[in-house]
Structures are given as structure tokens and as C-alpha cells.
């Protein structure tokens, strides 16, 4: 009887592994495709709005996470707190590392005066 149960359980585990393998492979492929899409969009945004890319690099945050945050200003402020920098320091670094940010970019970043 115990051998029958062990054989049944082994069979079910094998069946599960066979059925789950394509799903796990598809999930990995979807994760990879999502990563590629995210990288592409972040790169395009950084090319079009350099201040966003520079800010993301300075604060070690994702441009998409920043833009999709329910409260972008709070997101940037929290990132500045984690990085231990003030908005003035960020502005100085933005000006030093790339083209001067436009006023509408500063507003989006929550850094407008």
C-alpha cells in the first residue's frame, strides 16, 4: 500500500513538472521581454528628456518608476532623501552633467523654484 502511494505521488510530481516546464519557460521569456521593453522606453525617455535620465542616474532610480509614481514629486523627494542630497545639489549636478534642464523638465522633476 505504501509503495502504491509513493508511486502515485511520484507520478503526480512528474506530471506537474512536465506540465509546468513550458509555463516556467514562458514566464522567463515574458520577464526578459518586459526587461527589454522597459530598457528601451527608459533609454528613449532619457534621449528625449536628458534631465530625467540624468536625475535617474544621480538618484539611482528608474525613470519609469518615477514617471509612473502616483506622486512624482514625493517619489523624487524620497529618492533625494535616500541619496542624502538636497534639491539644490541635484540641480547643480544636473547642470554640471548635461544640458541645462528646461523649466518644464524641472517642474516634472519636482525641482522647479
Order of alpha helices (4+ residues) and beta strands (2+ residues): alpha-alpha-alpha-alpha-alpha-alpha
